[in-house]
Amino acid sequence: MRQHHVFLSLATAVLCLASSTASAAVAIGYWRFDNDAGAADGANINAALSEVNGLTANRVGNANGTLKYMNSSLPGPYIFDPLTNTVRANTFAARVKNRHLSVPNNPLLSPTSPDTSFTFEFFLRIIEEPASYNSFSRRVKNGPDPDSPSSHDIRRWQVDFSGQYTNKKKGEKEPHANGASFGRIRSRWDTPPDKTNGDWNNVAVGDYVYVDTDTGSGDPNDYPSGRVRMDQIGDNINDLPQWHHVALVWDASMKQFTIYTNYQKGTTRTLNGAFEHPDNFLYIVLGSGFEYYIDEIRYTAGALSPNQFLRAVPEPSSMLSMAGLMGLAVVVQQYRRRRRTS
């Protein structure tokens, strides 16, 4: 009986995954690092080309930083796209440290029909310890006087990391609240006109993508309690070095944004202010003073559900097996329905 329930759950999940191909959502940009001209392991990424709309992301940032093609670590050898019902070989990811990829401003980056909804997703693997609220991706437009205490006319969305803060009295870097807060993926949003009527530092938080404990267990519950300096924890190397899927979803009809980690829903926040796409360039990669890997960056018009997100799969033939399971799922569901009505 237990095996039956496990199979049914798997088959039903596959059915949902396949049915998502009927979605009307359309990719705005999809940067895979696999179709870039002259890509080779260890070569510099000077520009990444989107597979749709031809949007080019240009290399910017610290000249001494790292932004290279890499094939030694990948989310998976193949990527399944439920929106197009296709499986593509995955050969390269990006290795990042202190370098950025920026897409020039373009009307395509600001979907408005039928509304402003969008989904931004990617695969992420953190290697070294972040130092602060480092962002991985961002689109932001400053107002007329962003440095003035009385002006908060700033439009922003970003995908970042719950990191450290500096204790001004001690001059030491500490976690924002306690050891358990450090290491989560999150998204920050800002809308004008001010802190009261807009959204100043409005944050939704997902699950852990970084854990560094003395035991090396990879368990966030093993973080020491209270406020502790990061150099007192572990060895500054991620205990959870696997690839994670991260997705940010903006649902304009609900005025809500949600962060997902590994297809699991994190927190959802409702905006107070009116959201307008920041009329500015888009950073699809933001590098800080720690090394991480990123791959399969997709920006889609529309609020996707988890069964529409990109998936890493071991081989194309596995999708055929999944299609067979989908048919069996229909049979099982019909059988159970007849049992209930008989």
C-alpha positions, 0 to 999 in steps of 0.5 A, a space after each residue: 500500500 505504501 509503494 502504491 501511494 509513493 507511485 501515485 504521488 510520483 505519477 501525479 507530479 509528472 502529470 502536472 509537470 507535463 500539463 504545464 506545457 499548455 501555459 501561455 507564459 513566454 520566455 523573455 530571456 534565457 541565458 544557458 551559457 551553452 550557445 555562446 560562440 567560442 565557449 570552452 571550459 575555463 574561458 572568460 565569459 565576455 557576453 552571454 546570449 539569450 536563446 530567445 529574443 537575442 538579448 545579450 548580457 555584457 561582462 562588467 565589474 572588477 577586472 580581477 574578478 572571475 567569470 568563466 565557462 565551467 563544465 566540471 559542475 552542472 545542475 544536470 547533464 540535461 535540462 527539461 523545459 515544461 513551457 516548451 516540452 523540450 529537453 536540452 543538453 547542458 554543457 556549461 555553467 558560469 563560475 562567478 566571483 566579483 564580475 557581473 553580466 548586465 543586459 541593456 535596458 530594453 522594452 522586452 524586459 518590462 512585460 505589461 500585457 496582460 499584466 506586469 507578472 514575471 518569473 526569474 529563475 536559475 540554478 545556484 551553487 555556493 562555494 565560498 562564504 558570502 560576506 553580506 546581503 550579496 545579490 545574485 540578480 537585480 533590476 533597480 532604478 534610483 530616483 532623483 535623490 537616492 542618497 537623501 534621507 527624505 527621498 526613497 524614490 527607488 524601484 527595485 527587485 532583486 534576488 539576494 542572500 540573508 547575510 551578515 551585518 556590521 555591528 557598528 559598536 563592535 566593528 564586527 560582522 555578525 548575522 542579521 538576527 542570529 545564526 539561524 538567519 544566515 544562509 537563506 535565499 531571499 528577494 528584496 523589493 522597494 517601491 516609492 514614494 517613501 517608507 510609509 506608503 511604499 515598500 522599503 526593504 520588503 523581503 520574502 525569504 526562502 530556504 537555505 542555500 548555504 550552511 557552515 557549521 563546526 560539525 560540517 553536518 550541513 544542518 542549519 539547526 547546528 548553527 550556534 545560537 545567538 549572535 556570532 561572528 561568521 569566522 567563528 563558525 565552520 571553515 568558511 566553506 559551504 556544507 551544502 555544496 549541491 546545486 539549488 533551483 531558485 525562482 522569484 515569482 511576481 503575481 501582479 493580479 495578487 500584488 504578491 511576490 514569492 521566493 521558491 527554493 528547490 521547487 518549495 514555496 518560501 514566504 509570500 509578501 504583498 506590496 503596498 506601493 504600485 509596482 512598475 518595472 524599473 526602467 533600467 538594465 537587468 543584472 542577470 549575474 552579480 558577483 561579490 567577494 565569494 565564489 559561486 556557480 550559476 546556470 540556466 537563467 530564465 526570465 519569463 513573462 507571467 507568474 509561473 507555478 513550480 511545475 513550470 520551472 526548469 528541471 535538471 534531468 539525468 538523460 532524455 530517455 528519462 522523460 519518455 519514462 516519465 511520459 509513460 508514468 503520466 499515462 499510468 497516473 491517469 489510469 490510477 486516478 480513474 480507478 480511484 474515482 470509480 471506487 469512490 463513486 461505486 
